[in-house]
């Protein structure tokens, strides 16, 4: 069967029951920590400063990992890295960076910093806020998301773009109209398109916004959660469905009162390429005076309402949300710290029916944070 025929077959099968996400049961093996590694802050590499790593993806072609940097061309041009490290059932080895390339605009030049953005330029020539990058299982090229901008300086739509392995521009994929920036609708600043993942053996692309759209209600607080959206589309572009995802409330009150507190979806990862209804969702939260909380949920979109044509989730009735269950809370593992973890990918399969799950943190180029790589072992019966 050709890849295009496979894509059509999987898209046609979306409304069908494919597989029920198993619930955690007594007697199931727990997730376990394989290891962690810290990369030195402000590490120089090939004329750049390593940091701001907001996503990670395993490249089966090379056995290495691709990582996007969320530097908005403020320190160095917007870019991605490749890296390698050993990983088996017993440990996670030191991280070695193997390459870096700038992400390029259609004219072959790097993206400008926000301070030098030209709003008269086409959207794909303006400044970007990179968030997640995935290796295309069909071509080996890269798919990456960026959050756009909503401020007095500019209003730029978020986007999903394809790049060659050298960083050169290939195309923009369409995004839902409800995720575009208008005066009163679309994503909030820094809560836009974040997570992306391939599904259906590469025939499908799922994406998530970090927080509720303006029209979908308020952001989560310490007393209530919020509703964000997960979109499913063909790799060829058309939007197929959109689902409402229930975000957790902010896990603690800031100290001092009135301090900064936020939570949102930072990464999305398909569980099983044969089942485009099941994903891992990372919810990343930070509260001033308390710290970070990172939780990973397994979700199932089967039976959820397609909300693509529902203007607002805030007042919508009879909307069935995606089902979710907690898979991991990083507070439960003996880590040196829990930093601003933003990215996740499946690594190599392990003996005994375990899968390795690799996480990475975005240190925000801050001297008080760390670039942290974490490897977990996930028993097959937990998925």
LINKA-V612022 format. One line per field, one symbol per residue. phi: phi as a letter, one per 20 degrees, with the letter a starting at -180 (. if undefined). A space follows every 10 residues. Layout:
BEGIN
phi = ???
END
This chain:
BEGIN
phi = .fffffffff ffegfefdae ffefcfnfff fceerbcdeg flffblncdf rmedbbbedf fdmdcdcede femedcggbc cdbcafbbfd adegededab bffdegendf fefgfdfdff fggfdegccf cccceffedn fddbdbembc bffaccffbd cdcffenffd adefdfgfde ecfccnffgm cdgcebbecl lneccdbcef bffgedofff cfdbebddcd ddbffepgfd abcedeefff fbefcfgnff bbbredbcbf fbfecfdcbe ceddcccgnc pecccddecc efnfffegde fbffdfdlee efebbfdbcf fededfadee fccbbfdffd fmmddecdcb deelldfedc ecdccdddfg fed
END
